[in-house]
Amino acid sequence: MPDGCDEGLNLDISLLPVGMVDEDMMRLLARGLARRFGRARVLTKAKVPREAFVPRRGQYLSQRFLRMAEGGPGEKVLAVTHVDIYCPGFNYLFGQAQVGGRACTISLSRLHHPNRSVFEERALKEAFHEIGHTMGLRHCDDPMCVMHFSSSIASTDRKGEWFCPRCERELFRILSGE
């Protein structure tokens, strides 16, 4: 595959900023997603849903952000938030997606780094990862693949920014309807 927008990927992706998400980060994510997947646009900022907050954990339930994304325009909708998210069974999440669906979310909360370029790279990797799930991809065993499960920030830093050859073949198999 050539670097840039990959042949056969012509998705219409909407990004929904939820809460105090930096506008520069949203533009960076939109450019990165458009470069790799087709088209991406930033929607009007939404408020963090109060009902998603779980006081005993000091975190927000990720499923509420997925529901917000479900209502957005476009083939795929990525909700991006600054708050710390989790779902039952996990201490925290960098993101979550409907595998084979249209909605996904990422949290920037645990991706921060003093070096802005590292922070941006982490956010792009997580966005690509969650969009990959919406396209039907599962977690990959290759620690360099963007679809590798990130159990820690170190595993996010280690993995690459794009799909491994196996996941890329699977993606195009899914897209071709085989």
C-alpha positions in Angstrom: 0.0 0.0 0.0 1.3 3.5 -0.8 1.7 6.0 2.1 -1.2 8.4 2.1 -4.9 7.6 1.6 -4.9 3.9 1.0 -6.6 2.6 -2.2 -10.0 1.2 -1.4 -10.4 3.2 1.8 -13.0 5.9 1.1 -14.7 6.3 4.5 -16.6 9.3 5.7 -15.5 9.8 9.3 -16.9 12.3 11.8 -15.1 13.3 14.9 -17.1 14.4 17.9 -15.2 16.4 20.5 -16.7 15.7 23.9 -15.7 18.1 26.7 -12.5 20.1 26.8 -10.7 18.7 23.8 -8.0 20.8 22.3 -9.1 22.1 18.8 -5.6 21.6 17.4 -5.7 18.0 18.5 -9.1 17.6 16.7 -7.7 19.1 13.5 -4.6 16.8 13.7 -6.9 13.7 14.2 -9.1 14.8 11.3 -6.1 15.3 9.0 -4.5 12.0 10.0 -7.8 10.0 9.6 -8.5 11.7 6.2 -5.0 10.9 5.0 -5.4 7.2 5.8 -9.2 6.6 5.4 -10.7 9.1 3.1 -12.7 12.0 4.5 -12.8 13.3 8.1 -14.6 16.3 9.6 -14.9 17.7 13.1 -18.4 18.1 14.5 -19.6 20.7 17.0 -18.3 20.1 20.5 -20.6 18.2 22.9 -20.7 18.3 26.7 -19.5 15.4 28.8 -22.5 13.4 29.9 -22.9 13.8 33.6 -24.8 10.5 33.9 -21.7 8.6 32.6 -19.7 9.7 35.7 -19.1 7.0 38.3 -18.1 8.8 41.6 -16.6 5.8 43.4 -14.2 5.3 40.5 -13.7 8.9 39.5 -14.1 7.8 35.9 -16.7 7.8 33.1 -18.4 4.8 31.5 -17.2 4.5 27.9 -20.5 3.1 26.6 -22.2 6.5 27.0 -19.6 8.1 24.7 -20.3 5.3 22.2 -24.0 6.1 22.3 -23.2 9.8 21.6 -21.1 8.7 18.6 -23.9 6.5 17.3 -26.0 9.7 16.6 -23.4 11.5 14.6 -23.3 11.8 10.8 -21.0 9.8 8.6 -20.1 6.2 8.1 -17.9 6.1 11.2 -18.1 8.4 14.2 -15.2 8.8 16.6 -16.0 10.5 19.9 -12.9 12.1 21.4 -12.8 13.1 25.1 -10.4 14.4 27.7 -12.0 12.5 30.6 -10.8 9.1 31.9 -13.0 6.3 30.6 -13.5 2.6 31.5 -15.9 -0.2 31.1 -16.7 -3.0 33.5 -13.9 -5.5 33.6 -11.2 -2.9 32.9 -9.4 -0.4 35.1 -9.3 2.1 32.2 -9.5 2.3 28.5 -7.7 4.3 25.8 -10.7 3.7 23.6 -13.6 1.4 22.7 -15.4 0.6 19.5 -18.4 -1.3 18.2 -16.6 -4.1 16.2 -18.1 -3.9 12.7 -20.3 -1.0 13.8 -20.0 2.7 13.2 -19.3 4.2 16.6 -16.0 4.4 18.6 -14.5 6.6 21.2 -11.0 7.5 22.5 -9.9 9.2 25.7 -6.9 11.5 25.6 -6.7 11.4 29.4 -4.0 8.8 29.7 -2.2 9.6 26.4 -0.7 12.9 27.5 3.1 13.4 27.3 5.3 16.4 27.8 6.5 16.1 24.2 3.5 17.2 22.1 4.5 15.1 19.1 4.4 11.9 21.3 1.0 12.9 22.6 -0.3 13.4 19.0 1.2 10.1 17.8 -0.5 8.2 20.7 -3.8 9.9 19.9 -3.5 9.0 16.2 -2.6 5.4 17.0 -5.7 5.0 19.2 -7.9 6.7 16.6 -6.7 4.3 13.9 -7.1 1.3 16.2 -10.7 2.1 17.1 -11.6 2.9 13.5 -10.1 -0.4 12.6 -12.4 -2.1 15.0 -15.5 -0.4 13.5 -14.3 -1.8 10.2 -14.4 -5.3 11.7 -10.8 -5.9 12.7 -10.0 -7.6 16.0 -6.9 -7.3 18.2 -3.7 -8.5 16.6 -0.9 -10.5 18.1 1.8 -8.5 16.3 3.0 -5.9 18.9 4.0 -3.5 16.1 0.5 -3.5 14.5 -1.8 -0.6 15.4 -4.5 -3.3 16.1 -2.4 -4.8 18.9 -4.2 -4.4 22.3 -2.7 -1.7 24.4 -2.6 -2.8 28.0 -0.4 0.1 28.9 0.9 3.3 27.5 4.2 1.5 26.8 2.5 -0.9 24.4 0.8 2.1 22.7 4.2 3.7 22.3 5.8 0.5 20.9 3.2 -0.3 18.3 3.2 1.1 14.8 0.9 3.7 13.4 -0.7 1.4 10.8 -2.0 -2.1 10.2 0.4 -5.0 9.8 0.3 -6.9 6.5 -2.1 -9.5 7.9 -4.6 -7.0 9.3 -4.4 -4.9 6.1 -5.3 -8.0 4.0 -8.1 -8.7 6.4 -9.3 -5.1 6.1 -9.4 -5.3 2.3 -11.1 -8.7 2.5 -13.8 -7.2 4.7 -14.2 -4.2 2.4 -14.5 -6.3 -0.7 -17.3 -8.4 0.9 -15.5 -11.7 0.7 
